Amino acid sequence: MEVTLRHVVAAAAALLVVAADCADASTTFYSSDPNLGSARVVFQTNHGDIEFGFFPHIAPKTVEHIFKLIQLGCYNTNHFFRVDKGFVALVAAVVGGRTAPMNEEQKKEAEKTVVGEFSSVKHVRGILSMGRYSDPNSASSSFSILLGDAPHLDGQYAVFGRLTKGDDTLRKLERLPTRREGIFVMPLERIEILSTYYYDINVESCEAEKSILRRRLSESASEIERWRRKCFV
């Protein structure tokens, strides 16, 4: 557990370095997609960064929910539990998927489900699509990044965004050794989401964004220190 704490603290500290790049972040791989809003999210994994944007006019309730989870830091220390080459990279639900404990606000948001916002947007490589159970309104926090075209998912799962940077990272994940468990293809190693951050491409200066980021890092460091003291007294 102590190793995990050092791991999380180091990942959080790295955010200050990454934030310096946000002024150039408006150049995105799929920036021409008319469905994309201006918010961008970065997942820093142990294999590289993955950046994505949202489709607020396609799936407004889903976008609001996922963005709130990200703002609360719920995906920090979570992982990709499924990587099926040419199909999907699946992010685990934050309840049970994280290594760090959740505070009450995080738990409250993570336990919510969202109505199925199905659309005509096609499931192609780079698309973000909500995971769910048989109930169409059971999506919570698990979602897939498409690694190929999957027309059989169209209209069945809620598309809410797409990759904007990091396809090279996804290709690295596709090359990792895997094992099969039933219908799932699972990586042999844990693909960790070390930390996350977000910004807005319409912000002319990054100073305000970096100021907010520093405050979030300070709050995270305090939370981690409280956890460390509680665990190791």
Secondary structure, 3 states (H helix, E strand, C coil): CHHHHHHHHHHHHHHHHHHCCHHHCCCCCCCCCCCCCCEEEEEEECCEEEEEEECCCCCHHHHHHHHHHHHCCCCCCEEEEEEECCCEEEECCHHHHCCCCCCHHHHHHHCCCECCCCCCCCCCCCEEEECCCCCCCCECCCEEEECCCCHHHCCCCCEEEEEEECHHHHHHHHCCCEEEECCEEEECCCEEEEEEEEEECCCCCCHHHHHHHHHHHHHHHHHHHHHHHHHHC
